[in-house]
Amino acid sequence: MLKGGVLGFGGVGQNMTAKLNEWGTAKIIGACNRGRDKLVLAREKYGLRTTHDPKELCSWDLDFVLVTSTSYAHHEHVMAAADRGLDMLVEKPIALNLKDADAMIEACEAKDLITVVNYTLRFQPPYQRMKEIIDSGQLGSVMSITCYTSRGYGLYAAGARHPAVVLEGESGGWLVHHACHMVDLAIWMAGDVESAYTRSQTTVPDSDTPEVIWGILALKNGGTAVIGDTVAAIRQRIITVISTKGTIEILRTPQGDVLHMREEKRGHIDWSRYDDDILGYGTPEHEQALKDFITCLNTRKKSPNDMRSSRPSLAACLAMEKSRKTGEIVRVKDVDPKA
């Protein structure tokens, strides 16, 4: 049986550990965490060997690691795992800057390691179906994609204290930490980003750490992406793609993710092509990424959702963050010479 360790034993690390050990296809045997309380939990509830030192954990007899630590620690943890030749599943964003991201990617590719990045929507059937329809050309060329999500956590002024907002130095801030999901989805669906213009608002006093984000991204293929993300109280998600031959949308509802599709013909809406499907919520968050990761480990096949595939969304997020702070349109190549 494959043996793994967890770097960062917060909620995500705990959930993944419980799920893998429940499936029985792999077993988590060790955990690393900077805080003592989580290590006590790892030992007493999960029966894991524990350490504060990521290099020590990676030196144990492991086949893989789950990098589920806070964003700022991803670089250190990935490099420690790569040094020991360990395959890895990595939480998004892979890093907080492109220098670290490139070092991580190069270290893993130099040793031919399997990496999977946990951009959860890429693994969900509703979004995979949407991408298949777009890629098939059935709806023509993409003109615009709108990706909006509301976390359903709450604003600082109302007493909510999301760690990604109050610990911006560790998370990268709400844009890099959470809006990266919407940016990655837009790129995955519609193509790479040329430039970004971003506005944000916050209720955090004496701070510009964003709680509400809106961005307009010019895509290299001529299309436009509109990104919206907030930590606010309602939990919602809507993805809309307008193409030359039709529109396709996924709306999150209490019944599940609903897919709407309309094809346009003869200059008007062709209602004979009416498609409303309740697709359900798919696999619970994190589970499908774990399944894909274990499949890759067993087959030794590289994942299309590896660390290199997540680099464009990091570059776009950094362009958005620079635009948010300067109020100017920022080209991705201005933050990423490799773009």
C-alpha positions in Angstrom: 0.0 0.0 0.0 1.2 3.5 -0.8 2.3 5.5 2.3 2.0 9.2 2.6 2.6 12.2 4.8 0.8 15.5 5.2 2.5 18.8 5.3 0.1 21.2 7.1 -2.5 19.5 9.3 -5.4 22.0 9.1 -8.9 21.2 8.0 -7.9 20.2 4.4 -5.1 18.0 5.6 -7.3 16.3 8.1 -10.1 15.7 5.6 -7.8 14.3 3.1 -6.1 12.0 5.7 -9.5 10.7 6.8 -10.7 10.1 3.3 -7.6 8.3 2.1 -7.4 6.1 5.2 -11.1 5.3 4.8 -10.7 4.3 1.1 -7.8 2.0 2.0 -6.0 2.6 -1.3 -3.3 4.5 0.4 -2.4 5.3 4.0 -1.3 8.5 5.7 1.3 7.7 8.3 2.7 11.0 9.3 1.9 14.7 9.7 4.0 17.9 9.9 2.5 21.1 11.3 4.0 24.2 12.9 1.4 24.4 15.7 1.4 21.9 18.6 -2.3 21.5 18.9 -2.8 20.0 15.4 0.1 17.6 16.0 -1.5 16.4 19.2 -4.7 15.9 17.2 -2.8 14.0 14.5 -1.3 11.6 17.1 -4.4 11.1 19.3 -7.2 11.0 16.7 -5.5 9.7 13.6 -2.6 7.7 15.1 0.0 9.5 13.0 3.7 10.0 13.6 4.3 13.7 13.9 7.0 16.4 13.5 7.4 20.2 13.2 10.1 19.8 10.6 9.1 19.3 7.0 12.5 17.8 6.0 12.2 15.3 8.8 8.7 14.1 7.6 10.0 13.8 4.0 12.9 11.7 5.2 10.5 9.0 6.5 9.6 5.9 4.4 7.0 7.6 2.2 5.7 7.3 -1.4 4.0 10.7 -1.5 3.0 13.8 0.4 0.0 16.1 0.5 1.0 19.7 0.7 -2.0 21.2 2.5 -0.1 23.9 4.4 -0.7 27.7 4.4 0.1 29.2 1.0 3.4 30.9 2.0 4.8 27.5 3.1 4.1 25.7 -0.1 7.5 26.5 -1.6 9.5 25.2 1.4 7.3 22.1 1.6 7.4 21.2 -2.1 11.1 21.7 -2.3 11.6 19.4 0.7 9.5 16.7 -0.9 11.1 17.1 -4.3 14.5 16.8 -2.7 13.5 13.3 -1.4 11.8 12.3 -4.7 8.3 12.3 -3.4 5.2 12.7 -5.6 2.8 15.2 -4.3 -0.7 16.7 -4.3 -0.4 20.5 -3.7 -3.0 22.9 -2.5 -3.7 26.1 -4.6 -2.1 28.5 -5.1 1.2 26.7 -5.6 3.2 29.7 -4.5 2.9 33.4 -3.7 5.3 34.5 -6.5 6.5 33.2 -9.8 10.2 32.8 -8.7 9.2 30.3 -6.1 6.7 28.6 -8.4 9.3 28.1 -11.2 11.8 26.7 -8.7 9.1 24.2 -7.5 8.1 23.2 -11.0 11.7 22.7 -12.2 12.6 20.7 -9.1 9.7 18.3 -9.6 10.1 18.0 -13.3 13.9 17.3 -12.9 13.0 14.2 -11.0 10.0 13.3 -13.1 7.6 13.5 -10.1 3.9 13.3 -10.3 2.2 16.5 -9.2 -1.5 17.4 -8.9 -2.8 20.8 -7.9 -6.1 20.9 -6.0 -8.0 23.3 -8.2 -11.2 21.5 -7.2 -13.5 22.7 -10.0 -11.3 21.1 -12.7 -12.2 17.7 -11.2 -16.0 18.2 -10.9 -18.2 16.6 -13.5 -20.4 19.7 -14.2 -17.4 21.9 -15.1 -15.7 19.1 -17.0 -18.9 18.8 -19.1 -19.0 22.5 -19.7 -15.3 22.4 -20.9 -16.1 19.4 -23.2 -18.9 21.4 -24.8 -16.7 24.5 -25.3 -13.7 22.5 -26.6 -15.9 20.6 -29.1 -16.6 23.8 -30.9 -20.4 23.2 -30.8 -21.0 26.7 -29.5 -18.4 28.4 -31.7 -15.7 30.7 -30.4 -15.7 32.0 -26.8 -16.4 35.7 -26.6 -16.6 36.0 -22.9 -16.6 34.0 -19.7 -17.9 35.3 -16.3 -16.8 33.5 -13.2 -18.4 34.7 -9.9 -18.3 33.1 -6.5 -19.3 34.2 -3.0 -17.6 32.2 -0.2 -20.5 32.5 2.3 -18.2 33.2 5.2 -18.8 36.9 6.1 -17.2 40.3 6.1 -14.7 41.6 8.7 -17.1 44.5 9.7 -19.7 41.9 10.7 -17.3 40.1 12.9 -16.1 37.4 10.5 -12.3 36.8 10.5 -11.4 34.6 7.6 -7.7 33.6 8.0 -7.0 34.5 4.3 -8.2 38.1 5.0 -6.6 38.7 8.4 -3.4 36.8 7.7 -2.7 38.3 4.2 1.0 37.8 4.5 0.6 34.0 4.8 -2.3 33.5 2.4 -1.4 36.0 -0.3 -4.7 37.8 0.4 -8.2 36.9 -0.8 -7.3 37.4 -4.5 -4.4 35.0 -4.6 -5.8 32.6 -2.0 -9.4 32.3 -3.2 -10.1 34.2 -6.4 -7.4 32.1 -8.0 -10.1 29.4 -8.3 -12.2 31.6 -10.6 -9.1 32.8 -12.5 -7.9 29.2 -13.0 -11.3 28.1 -14.2 -11.5 31.0 -16.7 -8.1 30.1 -18.2 -8.9 26.4 -18.2 -12.2 27.1 -20.1 -11.3 30.0 -22.3 -7.5 30.5 -22.6 -4.6 32.5 -21.3 -4.7 36.1 -20.1 -3.1 39.0 -21.8 -3.9 41.8 -19.3 -5.9 42.6 -16.2 -7.8 45.4 -14.6 -9.0 44.9 -11.1 -11.0 46.8 -8.4 -11.6 45.7 -4.8 -13.3 46.8 -1.6 -12.9 45.9 2.0 -14.4 46.4 5.4 -11.1 45.8 7.2 -10.1 49.1 8.9 -6.9 50.8 7.9 -6.2 48.1 5.3 -6.6 47.4 1.6 -6.8 43.7 2.0 -9.6 42.8 -0.4 -12.9 41.2 0.6 -14.8 42.0 -2.7 -12.9 41.6 -6.0 -13.9 42.3 -9.6 -11.5 41.9 -12.5 -11.7 42.3 -16.2 -9.2 40.1 -18.0 -8.3 40.5 -21.7 -7.6 37.0 -23.1 -4.9 36.3 -25.7 -7.5 34.9 -28.1 -9.5 38.1 -28.1 -12.1 37.1 -25.6 -12.9 38.7 -22.2 -13.1 37.1 -18.7 -14.9 38.8 -15.9 -13.8 37.6 -12.4 -15.9 38.2 -9.3 -15.0 36.8 -5.8 -16.0 37.8 -2.3 -15.8 36.4 1.2 -19.4 37.7 1.9 -22.2 35.9 3.6 -24.1 34.3 0.8 -22.6 31.1 -0.7 -23.1 31.3 -4.5 -21.3 30.4 -7.7 -22.2 31.2 -11.4 -20.2 30.5 -14.5 -21.4 31.9 -17.8 -19.7 31.5 -21.2 -21.0 33.4 -24.2 -19.9 32.0 -27.5 -20.6 32.9 -31.1 -23.2 30.1 -31.5 -24.7 30.0 -28.0 -24.4 30.4 -24.3 -23.7 27.9 -21.6 -24.0 28.5 -17.8 -23.6 26.6 -14.6 -25.5 27.9 -11.6 -25.2 26.6 -8.1 -28.6 26.0 -6.5 -29.8 24.1 -3.3 -30.6 21.1 -5.6 -27.2 21.0 -7.2 -25.2 22.6 -10.0 -27.7 23.3 -12.9 -26.4 23.6 -16.4 -28.2 25.8 -18.9 -27.4 25.8 -22.6 -29.0 27.7 -25.5 -27.9 27.6 -29.1 -28.5 30.6 -31.3 -29.8 30.1 -34.9 -31.4 32.3 -37.5 -30.6 35.4 -35.5 -32.7 34.4 -32.5 -32.8 31.9 -29.6 -33.5 28.4 -30.8 -35.6 27.0 -28.0 -35.5 23.6 -29.6 -32.0 23.4 -28.1 -33.1 23.9 -24.5 -30.9 22.1 -22.0 -31.4 22.4 -18.2 -29.8 19.6 -16.4 -29.5 19.3 -12.6 -26.1 17.7 -12.4 -25.8 17.5 -8.6 -22.7 18.8 -6.8 -20.5 16.0 -8.0 -17.8 14.5 -5.8 -17.4 16.3 -2.5 -14.7 18.9 -2.4 -11.1 17.5 -2.4 -12.2 13.9 -3.0 -11.9 13.8 -6.8 -8.5 15.5 -6.8 -7.4 12.8 -4.3 -8.8 10.1 -6.5 -7.0 11.4 -9.6 -3.8 11.7 -7.6 -3.9 8.1 -6.4 -4.8 7.0 -9.9 -1.7 8.8 -11.3 0.5 7.3 -8.6 -0.7 3.8 -9.5 -0.5 4.2 -13.2 2.6 6.5 -13.2 0.8 8.7 -15.7 1.3 12.5 -15.4 -1.8 14.6 -14.6 -3.1 17.4 -16.9 -3.7 19.3 -13.6 0.0 19.4 -12.6 1.9 22.3 -11.1 3.0 23.6 -14.5 -0.7 23.8 -15.6 -1.4 26.1 -12.7 1.3 28.6 -13.4 -0.7 30.7 -15.8 -3.4 31.4 -13.2 -0.8 32.4 -10.7 0.7 34.9 -13.2 -2.8 36.3 -14.0 -3.6 36.6 -10.2 -0.3 38.6 -9.7 -1.2 40.9 -12.6 -4.7 41.4 -11.0 -3.1 42.1 -7.7 -0.8 44.7 -9.2 -3.7 46.3 -11.0 -5.8 46.3 -7.8 -3.0 48.3 -6.0 -2.1 50.7 -8.8 -5.5 51.2 -10.5 -4.0 50.6 -13.9 -4.3 47.9 -16.5 -1.5 45.4 -16.1 -0.2 43.1 -18.7 0.7 39.6 -17.6 4.1 39.9 -19.2 4.9 42.9 -16.9 4.8 40.5 -13.9 5.9 37.4 -15.8 8.7 37.7 -18.4 8.0 34.1 -19.5 4.4 35.0 -20.6 
